[in-house]
Amino acid sequence: MLIRNPSIRILFAGQALYWSCSMIGITLTALVGLQLAPLNALATLPLGLWMLGNLFAVQPLSLFMQRHGRRPGLLLGAGAGVVGGLLSALGVWLADFALFCLGALPIGVYQASAMYYRFAALEAAEEAQKGRASAYVIGGGVLAAVLVPSMTLWARSALSTPFVGAYLLIAILAALAALLMMKLPEGTAPRRAKTGLSELRLLLRRPVVRAAIATTAIGNGLMVLVMNATPLAMNLCGFGLASSAQVIQWHMLGMFLPAFLAGPLVDRLGSRRVAVLGGVILLASAAIALAGLQQLHFLLSSLLLGLGWNLMLVAGTTLLAEGHSDTERGQAQGLMELLNGLMAACAAFTAGALISGLGWDAINLIILPLVGLAILMLLPARRGLLEAAG
């Protein structure tokens, strides 16, 4: 599919570039925030603003792409990534925390656009291969997981002011993504979007839509919370940047490498079963994190955290497509990404405060009730699908 389908190939490469930017930010931003922020509790504020930019952009971008097509919206998002990388680099160079935070907002817009790569893949694939198409595009992050840790360590010290080069690298990678999106074949013809509150209520009445959104939102929120807290927790335990970068690398491999298995699993076993499996793996991640504070505990729990997120994201994305029509696509996908972004923003804003106030164990204990809620919501989704089939 990656070889034969030009849309999937471009989206795969675009995903690799976006997650390269994201991985640089995840590894360094909280640490830069710790140096620049007036209070330690504000260390993850730039990451929170990154998520806030995503939150404000997801719904308008979805409706924009419904009306005008995927290519213009994805190109607009990549351009915002260029602006955000440049502003962040300037903030680090000037040691200006407010400017550094400002640069996070357009990077969040880039994130919002990149989250639609997997939906664009659904439109470029046949019905029987939709799970694989979405998953393979998500799997583009494997390239970032393999290449970026060494790039991050190099870029951190590439210029006389530490960390400036890393954010300039984000701008360069986003510019490459923009060039790629210019070549993206336009898939499904733009359609008039249904955007009223009555259509939104109609979507939310469907158990399958509620379960799909809960699956991805809970998985995404938990992943962002624990992932953002991990470098800070490791720093408090005395581990250096190289150790944190290695753990984040394994986390990224867990996030993306299983996509090449998750897609066929969804097509074969169904979205609901794969989503439940992802939730169980998140519980295993929390159990390992609670078992100890050695680097191996951080590494294994982060690996499983990424794997559980991957399965829940692929399954939830495919499940959502079963619950809406073509004219509802922009509304449904925008709603899913809005709630994903809301959960991620809350997680990023609170990660630093939770680590400072409650500690690493409390963050991992939060996983238990939220995963339980996601699994419970998948049960009525199954009944809804059976009723629709009947």
C-alpha positions in Angstrom: 0.0 0.0 0.0 2.9 2.4 0.8 4.4 1.7 -2.6 1.3 1.7 -4.8 -0.8 4.4 -3.2 0.8 7.9 -3.6 -1.5 9.5 -1.1 -0.6 7.0 1.6 3.1 7.4 0.8 3.0 11.2 1.1 0.9 11.1 4.3 3.3 8.5 5.7 6.3 10.8 5.0 4.4 13.8 6.4 3.6 11.9 9.6 7.3 11.1 10.0 8.2 14.8 9.7 5.5 15.9 12.1 6.4 13.4 14.7 10.1 14.3 14.3 9.1 17.9 15.3 6.9 16.5 18.1 9.6 14.3 19.5 12.1 17.1 19.6 9.5 19.2 21.5 8.6 16.4 23.9 12.2 15.7 24.8 13.3 19.3 25.2 10.4 21.7 25.9 9.7 20.8 29.5 13.5 21.0 30.2 13.7 24.4 28.5 10.6 25.5 30.3 12.3 24.5 33.6 15.2 26.8 32.8 13.1 29.8 31.6 10.0 29.7 33.7 9.7 31.8 36.9 8.2 28.8 38.7 9.0 25.1 38.4 5.3 24.3 38.2 5.1 26.3 35.0 7.8 24.1 33.3 5.2 22.3 31.1 3.2 25.5 30.3 4.7 25.7 26.8 3.6 22.1 26.1 0.2 23.0 27.5 0.0 25.9 25.0 1.1 23.6 22.3 -2.0 21.5 23.1 -4.1 24.6 23.4 -3.1 25.7 19.9 -4.2 22.3 18.7 -7.4 22.6 20.6 -8.4 25.9 19.0 -7.5 24.7 15.5 -8.9 21.2 15.2 -12.6 22.0 14.5 -12.0 25.0 12.1 -9.4 23.0 10.2 -11.8 20.0 9.9 -14.6 22.1 8.5 -12.2 24.0 6.3 -11.0 20.7 4.8 -14.6 19.5 4.4 -15.3 22.6 2.2 -12.0 23.0 0.4 -10.2 19.7 0.5 -7.4 18.1 2.4 -4.4 19.7 0.6 -5.1 23.3 1.6 -5.8 22.5 5.2 -2.7 20.3 5.6 -0.5 22.9 3.9 -1.8 25.6 6.2 -1.0 23.5 9.3 2.6 22.8 8.1 3.1 26.5 7.5 2.1 27.2 11.1 4.7 24.7 12.2 7.4 26.8 10.5 6.2 29.9 12.2 6.1 28.2 15.6 9.6 26.7 15.3 11.0 30.1 14.5 9.3 31.9 17.3 10.3 29.2 19.8 13.9 29.4 18.7 13.9 33.2 19.1 12.4 32.8 22.6 15.2 30.5 23.6 17.9 32.7 22.1 16.5 35.8 24.0 15.8 33.7 27.2 12.2 35.1 26.9 9.7 32.6 28.5 6.7 34.5 27.2 8.0 34.4 23.6 8.9 30.7 23.9 5.3 30.0 25.1 3.9 32.1 22.1 5.8 29.9 19.7 4.1 26.8 21.1 0.6 28.0 19.8 1.3 27.7 16.0 3.1 24.4 16.6 -0.2 23.3 18.1 -1.9 24.3 14.8 0.6 22.1 13.0 -0.2 19.3 15.4 -3.9 19.7 14.7 -3.4 19.4 10.9 -1.1 16.4 11.3 -3.8 14.5 13.2 -6.0 14.6 10.1 -3.4 12.6 8.1 -4.9 9.4 9.3 -8.4 10.5 8.2 -7.1 11.5 4.8 -5.7 8.0 4.5 -9.2 6.5 5.1 -10.5 8.4 2.1 -7.6 7.1 -0.1 -8.2 3.4 0.6 -10.8 0.8 -0.2 -13.3 -0.2 2.5 -11.6 -3.5 3.4 -8.3 -1.8 3.9 -9.2 1.3 5.9 -7.8 0.0 9.1 -4.5 -0.6 7.4 -4.4 2.7 5.6 -4.9 4.7 8.8 -2.5 2.6 10.8 0.3 2.7 8.1 0.1 6.5 8.0 0.4 6.6 11.8 3.3 4.2 11.5 5.3 7.0 9.7 6.4 8.0 13.2 8.7 5.0 13.3 11.2 7.0 11.2 11.1 9.7 13.8 11.6 7.3 16.6 14.7 5.9 14.9 16.3 9.0 13.7 15.3 11.9 15.9 17.0 11.1 19.3 20.5 11.6 17.8 19.3 14.6 15.8 17.9 16.1 19.0 21.2 15.7 20.9 23.1 17.2 18.0 20.7 20.1 17.4 20.6 21.0 21.1 24.3 22.1 20.9 24.5 23.0 17.2 24.5 26.7 17.9 26.2 28.8 20.6 23.0 29.2 22.5 21.8 25.8 23.7 18.5 24.5 22.4 18.1 27.2 19.7 19.2 24.8 17.0 16.6 22.2 18.0 13.7 24.7 17.4 15.2 25.8 14.1 15.2 22.2 13.1 11.5 22.0 13.9 10.9 24.9 11.5 13.0 23.2 8.8 11.1 19.9 9.1 7.7 21.6 9.0 8.8 23.4 5.8 9.6 20.0 4.3 6.2 18.8 5.3 4.6 21.8 3.6 6.4 20.9 0.4 5.1 17.4 0.6 1.5 18.5 1.2 1.6 20.6 -2.0 2.0 17.3 -3.9 -0.8 15.4 -2.1 -3.4 14.1 -4.6 -6.9 15.5 -3.7 -9.1 12.5 -2.6 -12.7 12.8 -1.8 -14.4 15.8 -3.4 -15.1 18.6 -1.0 -18.7 18.5 0.3 -21.0 20.9 2.0 -20.5 20.4 5.8 -23.2 19.8 8.3 -22.2 22.1 11.2 -25.3 22.9 13.2 -25.9 22.0 16.8 -28.7 19.6 15.8 -26.3 17.6 13.7 -23.8 17.5 16.6 -26.5 16.2 18.9 -27.4 13.6 16.4 -23.9 12.4 16.2 -23.5 12.2 20.0 -26.7 10.2 20.3 -25.0 7.3 18.5 -23.2 4.9 20.9 -20.6 4.0 18.3 -19.6 7.7 17.9 -19.4 8.3 21.7 -17.3 5.1 22.2 -15.0 6.0 19.3 -14.4 9.5 20.6 -13.9 8.3 24.2 -11.4 5.6 23.1 -9.1 8.1 21.3 -9.6 11.0 23.8 -8.8 8.9 26.9 -5.9 7.1 25.2 -4.5 10.4 23.9 -4.9 12.3 27.2 -3.2 9.5 29.2 -0.4 9.2 26.7 0.3 13.0 26.8 0.1 13.2 30.6 2.5 10.4 31.2 4.8 11.2 28.3 5.2 14.8 29.3 5.8 13.9 33.0 8.4 11.2 32.2 11.4 13.5 31.4 10.6 15.5 34.6 10.3 12.4 36.7 13.5 11.0 35.3 15.2 14.4 36.0 14.0 14.3 39.6 15.4 10.7 39.9 18.9 11.9 38.7 18.8 10.7 35.1 20.4 12.9 32.4 19.1 14.1 29.1 20.6 11.1 27.2 18.7 8.6 29.4 15.5 10.6 28.9 16.0 10.7 25.1 16.5 6.9 25.1 13.3 6.3 27.0 11.3 8.7 24.7 12.8 6.9 21.7 11.4 3.6 23.0 8.1 5.3 23.7 8.0 6.5 20.1 8.8 3.0 18.8 5.9 1.7 20.9 3.6 4.4 19.5 4.3 3.8 15.9 5.9 0.4 15.1 2.8 -1.6 16.1 0.8 0.3 13.6 1.8 -2.2 10.9 0.2 -4.9 13.0 -2.7 -2.8 14.4 -4.2 -2.0 11.0 -4.6 -5.7 9.9 -5.8 -6.5 13.4 -8.6 -3.9 13.1 -9.6 -5.1 9.7 -9.6 -8.7 10.9 -10.9 -8.6 14.5 -12.8 -5.3 14.6 -12.3 -2.0 16.2 -13.9 -2.7 19.5 -11.7 -5.7 20.4 -8.5 -3.9 19.4 -9.5 -0.9 21.5 -10.0 -3.0 24.6 -6.6 -4.6 24.0 -5.1 -1.2 23.9 -6.7 -0.3 27.2 -5.3 -3.4 28.9 -1.8 -2.6 27.6 -2.1 0.9 29.2 -3.0 -0.7 32.5 0.2 -2.9 32.2 2.2 0.3 31.5 0.9 1.8 34.8 1.7 -1.4 36.7 5.4 -1.4 35.5 5.8 2.4 36.3 4.5 1.8 39.8 6.9 -1.1 40.3 10.1 0.9 40.4 12.1 4.0 39.4 15.0 2.4 37.5 15.6 3.3 33.9 14.3 -0.1 32.8 11.0 0.7 34.5 10.7 4.0 32.7 11.7 2.4 29.4 9.3 -0.6 29.5 6.3 1.5 30.9 6.9 4.1 28.1 7.1 1.4 25.5 3.7 -0.1 26.6 2.2 3.4 26.9 3.0 4.0 23.3 1.6 0.6 22.2 -1.6 1.0 24.1 -2.1 4.5 22.6 -1.5 3.2 19.1 -4.1 0.5 19.3 -6.7 2.8 20.8 -6.1 5.5 18.2 -6.2 3.2 15.2 -9.3 1.4 16.6 -11.1 4.5 17.6 -10.4 6.2 14.2 -11.8 3.3 12.3 -14.8 2.9 14.6 -15.7 6.5 14.1 -16.0 6.0 10.3 -18.8 3.5 11.0 -20.9 6.1 12.7 -21.2 9.1 10.3 -22.1 9.9 6.7 -19.9 11.7 4.2 -21.7 15.0 4.9 -21.1 14.6 8.6 -17.4 13.8 8.2 -16.0 17.2 9.0 -18.2 17.5 12.1 -17.5 14.0 13.4 -13.7 14.1 12.8 -13.5 17.6 14.1 -15.3 16.6 17.3 -13.0 13.6 17.8 -9.9 15.8 17.4 -11.4 18.6 19.6 -11.8 16.2 22.5 -8.5 14.5 21.8 -6.9 18.0 22.0 -8.9 19.0 25.1 -7.7 15.9 27.0 -4.1 16.5 25.7 -4.1 20.1 26.7 -5.4 19.3 30.2 -2.8 16.7 30.6 0.1 18.9 29.4 -1.0 21.8 31.5 -1.2 19.7 34.7 1.8 17.3 34.2 4.3 19.6 35.8 2.0 20.5 38.7 1.1 16.9 39.3 4.8 15.8 39.4 5.6 18.6 41.8 2.6 18.2 44.0 1.5 14.5 43.9 4.4 12.6 42.4 5.0 10.0 39.7 2.9 7.3 41.3 -0.2 9.5 41.3 0.1 10.2 37.6 0.1 6.5 36.8 -2.8 5.7 39.1 -4.9 8.1 37.1 -4.7 5.6 34.2 -6.8 3.0 36.0 -10.3 4.6 36.2 -10.0 6.3 32.8 -9.2 3.1 31.0 -12.1 1.4 32.8 -14.4 4.1 31.6 -13.3 3.7 28.0 -13.9 -0.1 28.1 -17.3 0.4 29.6 -18.3 2.8 26.8 -17.2 0.3 24.2 -19.9 -2.1 25.4 -22.9 -0.1 24.2 -21.0 0.6 21.0 -21.1 -3.1 20.3 -24.8 -3.2 20.9 -25.3 -0.2 18.7 -23.4 -1.9 15.8 -25.4 -5.1 16.2 -28.7 -3.2 16.2 -27.6 -1.3 13.0 -26.7 -4.6 11.4 -30.0 -6.1 12.3 
